[in-house]
Amino acid sequence: MPLTNRLHLHAIDTPGAVATVIGGQAVTYGVLAGRARRLDAIIAALPRQSRPQSDLGKVPVFGVLMGNHPQVVSFLAAALAGRCCVVLLDPLLPTHQLVAILDRLPPDILFTAGQDIDQFQGRGFPVISIESDDDLENLIAEAPDAPVPAPQDDDPFLVAFTSGTTSQPKAFARTRRSWRTSLDAGRGHFGIHADLHTLSPGPLAHGLSLYAFAETLDAGATFHTLDRFTAEATWSALQDNNITRLVCVPSAIDALCRYDPTDKTPLEALTQVTTSGAKLNDTLLERTAKIFPNATVTEYYGASELGFVTTVSHQPGPTRYTRGGSGVGRAFPGVDIDIRAFESNDPQDKAGTIWVRSDLMIDGYLWHDDNQAFQRQRDWATVADIGRFTTGGDLELISRANGMVISGGNNIYPEEINTCLRGHPAIAEACVIGIPDAYLGKALVAVLKCEGDAPAKETLVRYCAQNLQKYKIPRQFFAVTAWPMTSSGKISTGRLEEWIMQTDDRLVLL
């Protein structure tokens, strides 16, 4: 059933049930559905901007630059359950990037909150700041409250942007069909139901939290988020709101595990943890079990372009956190996976490029930008991640897209080295990158976040030598107290390289 229908039915059946809570502001299903209908009517009636070669057709398009502001949920609901398409902009992007996006993809209207709107004025479309309930109610006061015409399955409802750690984000569109298929499959797979209270404290401009929001509305459950993530605020929200499901990136889970208030006790009410963006190492899994002892922890591997690819779950119990390596589980329902040779694209049994076939994928980037990063061959697609199948049938992720480093003529996948280093008892997290080197082309450098005192370089070299070929052992090791992160919660390898090259004092040479 389309989200348009589901939100309407929830508003009829349980109008007083709380749909969302942000910053202590609760919105019921009755109120949310009414606001979504009126916003849809307002946006659909606006004149259309010219968007040549945007692949968006004649669908009404509106922009949202609001972050996790309490008012954003009404606009997101309007896109999910209406007939309009939202260009979802991340407020953490530099102003020049935001302006460049809006010039290339002008919306019919732009809604902001907490932004200096002067920099977006005079670009051919109206800009409206919505800071409060009163602002929103005044905006929609004269709009008709009528049923939303049924949108087409293949119409886009979302323009989002890739969240790579080193490159400029690329725009892509999601169709209603792709997310409806995903929600239908995920409802049973993830155990989504109306009684869940989901907290996703990350930015709604990124897929992990936005999808958790869509799952919640689909089920008629309650969605909680924060204006911004901090371990203290997230822990308080978990304690105070009867949260039963947590959806966040591994770096947020790590911060929660390290957070140490005087009254910290395990949260036994939490029954589900869903995470993606990086693989949980065994140490972090063990810590997660201590603070969420009754939770099933589900990791999923995927990409903005591909949707879900694989999932793996760890059930409550004393033996659930015993696996190691880089396995990322089995295929998500409705997903087929091939491993293909790098040159020929022929299927093979050894390591190669991961290709995916499902109804969850995008068609390509808008304007067909850089389709080397995302490639389609009829029903199959890849983002050039490297992997192989284990003897047990799990997918093992060797390297994310463009992660290979050529050093001294050798093809090296840093994730293999990261996995090795994470196995050291003193290392909480590792990030290996290649930096320019006159002799090798790229020299391997490891940046480590350690438990207590960092091991000496000689100790780390001996440890790596037990598990890796000599040419895969990093030339330098640095300790870091806090990672530079992207807005989506990933380690920014680009920033790390800058720190290394500039001998930044946030890194300590071992």
Beta strands, then each sheet from edge to edge (+ up, - down):
strand 1: 18-22
strand 2: 25-28
strand 3: 61-65
strand 4: 85-88
strand 5: 109-112
strand 6: 127-129
strand 7: 156-161
strand 8: 171-175
strand 9: 197-199
strand 10: 222-225
strand 11: 245-247
strand 12: 272-275
strand 13: 296-303
strand 14: 307-314
strand 15: 330-331
strand 16: 336-340
strand 17: 352-357
strand 18: 375-377
strand 19: 380-382
strand 20: 386-389
strand 21: 395-399
strand 22: 405-407
strand 23: 410-412
strand 24: 427-437
strand 25: 441-450
strand 26: 476-480
strand 27: 507-509
sheet 1: 2+ 1- 10- 9- 11- 12- 13- 14+ 15-
sheet 2: 6+ 5+ 3+ 4+ 7+ 8-
sheet 3: 16+ 17- 19+ 18-
sheet 4: 16+ 17- 20+ 21-
sheet 5: 22+ 23-
sheet 6: 24+ 25- 26- 27+
end
